[in-house]
């Protein structure tokens, strides 16, 4: 979910579509408060079958990130687009 959400703030702030990986890299730079969560999601994505990773433990933080992205989109959507 974390990686899936990253292209959304990129699209609304940069007005360009980006791949999930590119948008995640961008988000780690411009959203430093979420950079660790995004980095961990990228690592977890590569280690999908690793039973040692407790992905459920990050559910509260993941939900906060999802709500942050939704709020960001709502704010960006309410702002006029400048060329």
Rosetta blueprint (number, residue, H / E / L):
1 X L
2 X H
3 X H
4 X H
5 X H
6 X H
7 X H
8 X H
9 X H
10 X H
11 X H
12 X H
13 X H
14 X H
15 X L
16 X L
17 X L
18 X L
19 X L
20 X H
21 X H
22 X H
23 X H
24 X H
25 X H
26 X H
27 X H
28 X H
29 X H
30 X H
31 X L
32 X H
33 X H
34 X H
35 X H
36 X H
37 X H
38 X H
39 X H
40 X H
41 X H
42 X H
43 X H
44 X H
45 X H
46 X H
47 X L
48 X L
49 X L
50 X L
51 X L
52 X L
53 X L
54 X L
55 X H
56 X H
57 X H
58 X H
59 X H
60 X H
61 X H
62 X H
63 X H
64 X H
65 X H
66 X H
67 X H
68 X H
69 X H
70 X H
71 X H
72 X H
73 X H
74 X H
75 X H
76 X H
77 X H
78 X H
79 X L
80 X L
81 X L
82 X L
83 X L
